[in-house]
């Protein structure tokens, strides 16, 4: 071997050794939603570009929240990247539990992230988690079933209009249920839906002095309306249905309408998965004429726990998974309708995306949510479908169990509200409010 060849071989060996030396295996906790499952299928692209490999821990929504909260609060160190949301991010950042996302690369273009998403994932002006996708909630409905009723679905319907349509579409003998709504207990399951809905009815979690409000008429009206509607027009076993269960029912053609995350639009209109893909319309989440719609605001985002030993590699993953290039990668493999929505301004300016049937309604829903002023009457908290205080997750999980039991017919609405009032008051007093 001549000197030149020997030098080239040595250089190549050093290069390979350097790559191997810096390659990490990242452990990433994520939720079992469709977009996250899709991301796992594209991980080879990340490994090819960086040399890093990924071990996925994929969990159901309630379990994920419990696992990552326990791990980060006890400094367990089980994960290098966590899928978290707008509730946890500012609270955990304040505690010093998350790595700041203030040094992402210039080509990543953090300024392209929708202001509502960036704001909700920031603490004291600094972003601490990057949105994989952003969402509000909206109505997804069967256009053929609405047409068969002789009624119409307005772009911005009231709850009374929605309820009338749901009851008219219901045909239980043929397993057609007019409306599918979350009933599974959990602060991010039934309580996300019911808290957002209660905003439209004029209810609130706390008054301005942090007094629980479940003993007020607006909450009784909210819960009574919901339980009666689900009894009349909902599927059997609704008290155990969350996002994925209702998605499956809708894709099977068993739901006349479904009010849930805007991100679901790509799944219900995908002909590979949905039997009603060509019969889906979209409308804003309902109101009651009080000035607030029943839509929420959320981002499933990627955060890095402060204790990780693999921060640099973890940031490379976060950049890869939440970048414009990742959106292009999904589009190339799955089509533009299936890219992660709601996170970047540029997506809604992209000519390939503008004509997607649900793009406009998704953006309208996101922009209409106001976390700073979520309720009809003033409140001391921010957050649309949650109150951004550390105690909320535990309290709302317990309240969710009481409301789910009311939906299942295991207790009365009055009993559920009385228990919700008592346990919320006790928890808040114990916390020093």
Number of C-alpha atoms within 10 A of each C-alpha: 7 6 8 9 10 11 12 11 13 12 12 12 12 12 12 11 12 11 14 12 10 13 16 18 15 20 19 21 23 25 21 16 16 14 20 18 14 16 15 14 9 15 16 15 13 17 16 10 10 17 17 21 18 17 12 15 14 18 15 12 18 16 12 20 22 11 13 22 16 12 14 20 13 9 14 13 16 17 23 24 27 28 23 26 22 24 23 19 25 24 18 20 23 13 10 13 19 22 19 19 18 12 9 15 11 8 10 15 13 20 11 15 22 19 14 19 26 25 17 24 30 21 18 10 10 15 24 28 34 31 32 27 22 28 25 27 28 29 26 27 25 23 18 15 22 20 12 11 13 9 13 14 18 13 14 16 19 19 21 13 17 22 21 14 23 27 19 19 24 22 14 15 7 8 14 21 28 31 29 28 25 26 30 25 25 23 25 22 20 26 27 23 24 22 27 27 28 27 29 27 28 20 24 24 24 18 15 12 9 15 15 20 19 24 15 13 12 18 23 19 15 19 22 17 15 21 20 13 20 26 14 17 26 26 23 14 11 20 22 17 22 22 22 16 15 24 20 16 20 28 19 15 19 25 29 29 28 26 25 26 21 28 24 23 25 23 20 25 23 16 13 9 13 20 16 20 20 14 15 21 20 26 21 25 27 25 23 18 13 12 12 24 29 29 33 30 27 26 26 23 26 29 30 27 30 18 18 19 12 19 17 11 21 26 22 16 24 22 23 19 24 22 23 17 14 20 21 14 16 19 17 11 11 12 14 21 21 22 23 26 27 28 28 26 15 13 22 19 10 10 10 13 20 14 13 14 16 22 20 14 19 25 19 14 23 24 15 15 23 17 20 12 16 26 26 16 12 12 18 14 19 18 22 25 25 25 22 20 14 13 13 18 21 14 19 26 19 20 26 25 21 23 30 26 21 22 26 19 13 13 14 16 20 15 15 23 22 14 18 24 19 14 17 24 20 13 15 16 12 9 10 6 10
